[in-house]
């Protein structure tokens, strides 16, 4: 594993698409508490991730890290495949 700068965001999510070249779509799910009803609600975010070696496939759990802009929408890169 490489040295990691702690100021960058590191997140875990599931790959939902690997159809593009060198790009994955990773879905991050988080639970937040509703301000009025105080019930926990799921929120989902999707990020495009740079994966030059095509290591991850659809359904894999991966760890991603914030990085320089690779394209208009890609702001993260693949750190490792967890499972």
PyMOL CGO cylinders between C-alpha atoms (Angstrom):
from pymol import cmd
from pymol.cgo import CYLINDER

trace = [
    CYLINDER, 0.00, 0.00, 0.00, 1.25, 3.45, -0.86, 0.3, 1, 1, 1, 1, 1, 1,
    CYLINDER, 1.25, 3.45, -0.86, 1.78, 6.42, 1.43, 0.3, 1, 1, 1, 1, 1, 1,
    CYLINDER, 1.78, 6.42, 1.43, -1.46, 8.38, 1.88, 0.3, 1, 1, 1, 1, 1, 1,
    CYLINDER, -1.46, 8.38, 1.88, -1.87, 12.10, 2.49, 0.3, 1, 1, 1, 1, 1, 1,
    CYLINDER, -1.87, 12.10, 2.49, -4.37, 12.34, 5.36, 0.3, 1, 1, 1, 1, 1, 1,
    CYLINDER, -4.37, 12.34, 5.36, -5.96, 15.61, 4.14, 0.3, 1, 1, 1, 1, 1, 1,
    CYLINDER, -5.96, 15.61, 4.14, -7.58, 13.86, 1.18, 0.3, 1, 1, 1, 1, 1, 1,
    CYLINDER, -7.58, 13.86, 1.18, -10.95, 12.14, 1.53, 0.3, 1, 1, 1, 1, 1, 1,
    CYLINDER, -10.95, 12.14, 1.53, -10.85, 8.34, 1.54, 0.3, 1, 1, 1, 1, 1, 1,
    CYLINDER, -10.85, 8.34, 1.54, -14.15, 6.51, 1.05, 0.3, 1, 1, 1, 1, 1, 1,
    CYLINDER, -14.15, 6.51, 1.05, -15.39, 2.96, 0.57, 0.3, 1, 1, 1, 1, 1, 1,
    CYLINDER, -15.39, 2.96, 0.57, -18.09, 2.00, -1.86, 0.3, 1, 1, 1, 1, 1, 1,
    CYLINDER, -18.09, 2.00, -1.86, -19.35, -0.55, -4.37, 0.3, 1, 1, 1, 1, 1, 1,
    CYLINDER, -19.35, -0.55, -4.37, -18.58, -0.49, -8.10, 0.3, 1, 1, 1, 1, 1, 1,
    CYLINDER, -18.58, -0.49, -8.10, -21.84, -0.15, -10.01, 0.3, 1, 1, 1, 1, 1, 1,
    CYLINDER, -21.84, -0.15, -10.01, -20.37, 0.23, -13.52, 0.3, 1, 1, 1, 1, 1, 1,
    CYLINDER, -20.37, 0.23, -13.52, -17.08, -0.62, -15.24, 0.3, 1, 1, 1, 1, 1, 1,
    CYLINDER, -17.08, -0.62, -15.24, -18.18, -0.15, -18.87, 0.3, 1, 1, 1, 1, 1, 1,
    CYLINDER, -18.18, -0.15, -18.87, -15.95, 2.86, -19.58, 0.3, 1, 1, 1, 1, 1, 1,
    CYLINDER, -15.95, 2.86, -19.58, -12.24, 2.65, -20.34, 0.3, 1, 1, 1, 1, 1, 1,
    CYLINDER, -12.24, 2.65, -20.34, -10.08, 3.53, -17.30, 0.3, 1, 1, 1, 1, 1, 1,
    CYLINDER, -10.08, 3.53, -17.30, -13.17, 4.70, -15.39, 0.3, 1, 1, 1, 1, 1, 1,
    CYLINDER, -13.17, 4.70, -15.39, -15.41, 3.18, -12.73, 0.3, 1, 1, 1, 1, 1, 1,
    CYLINDER, -15.41, 3.18, -12.73, -18.63, 4.44, -11.20, 0.3, 1, 1, 1, 1, 1, 1,
    CYLINDER, -18.63, 4.44, -11.20, -18.59, 3.90, -7.44, 0.3, 1, 1, 1, 1, 1, 1,
    CYLINDER, -18.59, 3.90, -7.44, -21.66, 4.23, -5.24, 0.3, 1, 1, 1, 1, 1, 1,
    CYLINDER, -21.66, 4.23, -5.24, -21.18, 5.48, -1.68, 0.3, 1, 1, 1, 1, 1, 1,
    CYLINDER, -21.18, 5.48, -1.68, -24.02, 4.93, 0.77, 0.3, 1, 1, 1, 1, 1, 1,
    CYLINDER, -24.02, 4.93, 0.77, -24.29, 6.94, 3.98, 0.3, 1, 1, 1, 1, 1, 1,
    CYLINDER, -24.29, 6.94, 3.98, -26.90, 7.13, 6.72, 0.3, 1, 1, 1, 1, 1, 1,
    CYLINDER, -26.90, 7.13, 6.72, -27.93, 10.55, 8.00, 0.3, 1, 1, 1, 1, 1, 1,
    CYLINDER, -27.93, 10.55, 8.00, -30.39, 11.55, 10.69, 0.3, 1, 1, 1, 1, 1, 1,
    CYLINDER, -30.39, 11.55, 10.69, -33.45, 13.45, 9.43, 0.3, 1, 1, 1, 1, 1, 1,
    CYLINDER, -33.45, 13.45, 9.43, -33.61, 16.91, 11.00, 0.3, 1, 1, 1, 1, 1, 1,
    CYLINDER, -33.61, 16.91, 11.00, -37.36, 16.91, 11.72, 0.3, 1, 1, 1, 1, 1, 1,
    CYLINDER, -37.36, 16.91, 11.72, -38.29, 13.25, 12.15, 0.3, 1, 1, 1, 1, 1, 1,
    CYLINDER, -38.29, 13.25, 12.15, -35.00, 12.06, 13.75, 0.3, 1, 1, 1, 1, 1, 1,
    CYLINDER, -35.00, 12.06, 13.75, -35.12, 8.87, 11.71, 0.3, 1, 1, 1, 1, 1, 1,
    CYLINDER, -35.12, 8.87, 11.71, -32.06, 7.53, 9.91, 0.3, 1, 1, 1, 1, 1, 1,
    CYLINDER, -32.06, 7.53, 9.91, -32.30, 7.88, 6.12, 0.3, 1, 1, 1, 1, 1, 1,
    CYLINDER, -32.30, 7.88, 6.12, -30.01, 6.39, 3.46, 0.3, 1, 1, 1, 1, 1, 1,
    CYLINDER, -30.01, 6.39, 3.46, -28.35, 8.77, 1.02, 0.3, 1, 1, 1, 1, 1, 1,
    CYLINDER, -28.35, 8.77, 1.02, -26.48, 7.60, -2.08, 0.3, 1, 1, 1, 1, 1, 1,
    CYLINDER, -26.48, 7.60, -2.08, -23.72, 9.39, -4.01, 0.3, 1, 1, 1, 1, 1, 1,
    CYLINDER, -23.72, 9.39, -4.01, -22.05, 8.22, -7.21, 0.3, 1, 1, 1, 1, 1, 1,
    CYLINDER, -22.05, 8.22, -7.21, -18.48, 9.14, -8.11, 0.3, 1, 1, 1, 1, 1, 1,
    CYLINDER, -18.48, 9.14, -8.11, -16.47, 8.54, -11.27, 0.3, 1, 1, 1, 1, 1, 1,
    CYLINDER, -16.47, 8.54, -11.27, -13.11, 7.00, -10.37, 0.3, 1, 1, 1, 1, 1, 1,
    CYLINDER, -13.11, 7.00, -10.37, -9.87, 6.71, -12.36, 0.3, 1, 1, 1, 1, 1, 1,
    CYLINDER, -9.87, 6.71, -12.36, -8.78, 3.05, -12.74, 0.3, 1, 1, 1, 1, 1, 1,
    CYLINDER, -8.78, 3.05, -12.74, -6.05, 2.82, -15.43, 0.3, 1, 1, 1, 1, 1, 1,
    CYLINDER, -6.05, 2.82, -15.43, -5.31, -0.91, -14.99, 0.3, 1, 1, 1, 1, 1, 1,
    CYLINDER, -5.31, -0.91, -14.99, -9.00, -1.98, -14.83, 0.3, 1, 1, 1, 1, 1, 1,
    CYLINDER, -9.00, -1.98, -14.83, -8.47, -3.85, -11.54, 0.3, 1, 1, 1, 1, 1, 1,
    CYLINDER, -8.47, -3.85, -11.54, -12.02, -3.58, -10.20, 0.3, 1, 1, 1, 1, 1, 1,
    CYLINDER, -12.02, -3.58, -10.20, -15.16, -5.12, -11.65, 0.3, 1, 1, 1, 1, 1, 1,
    CYLINDER, -15.16, -5.12, -11.65, -18.87, -4.50, -11.05, 0.3, 1, 1, 1, 1, 1, 1,
    CYLINDER, -18.87, -4.50, -11.05, -19.89, -5.57, -7.54, 0.3, 1, 1, 1, 1, 1, 1,
    CYLINDER, -19.89, -5.57, -7.54, -16.43, -5.18, -5.97, 0.3, 1, 1, 1, 1, 1, 1,
    CYLINDER, -16.43, -5.18, -5.97, -16.02, -3.22, -2.75, 0.3, 1, 1, 1, 1, 1, 1,
    CYLINDER, -16.02, -3.22, -2.75, -13.31, -0.60, -3.29, 0.3, 1, 1, 1, 1, 1, 1,
    CYLINDER, -13.31, -0.60, -3.29, -11.52, 2.20, -1.46, 0.3, 1, 1, 1, 1, 1, 1,
    CYLINDER, -11.52, 2.20, -1.46, -11.12, 5.50, -3.34, 0.3, 1, 1, 1, 1, 1, 1,
    CYLINDER, -11.12, 5.50, -3.34, -9.11, 8.64, -2.61, 0.3, 1, 1, 1, 1, 1, 1,
    CYLINDER, -9.11, 8.64, -2.61, -9.59, 12.25, -3.65, 0.3, 1, 1, 1, 1, 1, 1,
    CYLINDER, -9.59, 12.25, -3.65, -7.04, 13.39, -6.27, 0.3, 1, 1, 1, 1, 1, 1,
    CYLINDER, -7.04, 13.39, -6.27, -6.36, 15.85, -9.02, 0.3, 1, 1, 1, 1, 1, 1,
    CYLINDER, -6.36, 15.85, -9.02, -8.99, 16.27, -11.77, 0.3, 1, 1, 1, 1, 1, 1,
    CYLINDER, -8.99, 16.27, -11.77, -8.55, 13.55, -14.41, 0.3, 1, 1, 1, 1, 1, 1,
    CYLINDER, -8.55, 13.55, -14.41, -11.45, 14.81, -16.55, 0.3, 1, 1, 1, 1, 1, 1,
    CYLINDER, -11.45, 14.81, -16.55, -14.59, 16.93, -16.30, 0.3, 1, 1, 1, 1, 1, 1,
    CYLINDER, -14.59, 16.93, -16.30, -16.23, 14.61, -13.75, 0.3, 1, 1, 1, 1, 1, 1,
    CYLINDER, -16.23, 14.61, -13.75, -13.40, 12.36, -12.45, 0.3, 1, 1, 1, 1, 1, 1,
    CYLINDER, -13.40, 12.36, -12.45, -11.98, 13.66, -9.16, 0.3, 1, 1, 1, 1, 1, 1,
    CYLINDER, -11.98, 13.66, -9.16, -11.11, 10.36, -7.45, 0.3, 1, 1, 1, 1, 1, 1,
    CYLINDER, -11.11, 10.36, -7.45, -8.74, 7.47, -8.11, 0.3, 1, 1, 1, 1, 1, 1,
    CYLINDER, -8.74, 7.47, -8.11, -8.83, 3.84, -7.09, 0.3, 1, 1, 1, 1, 1, 1,
    CYLINDER, -8.83, 3.84, -7.09, -6.76, 3.16, -3.98, 0.3, 1, 1, 1, 1, 1, 1,
    CYLINDER, -6.76, 3.16, -3.98, -7.42, -0.57, -3.54, 0.3, 1, 1, 1, 1, 1, 1,
    CYLINDER, -7.42, -0.57, -3.54, -9.94, -3.35, -4.09, 0.3, 1, 1, 1, 1, 1, 1,
    CYLINDER, -9.94, -3.35, -4.09, -11.15, -4.43, -0.66, 0.3, 1, 1, 1, 1, 1, 1,
    CYLINDER, -11.15, -4.43, -0.66, -13.25, -7.43, -1.67, 0.3, 1, 1, 1, 1, 1, 1,
]
cmd.load_cgo(trace, "trace")
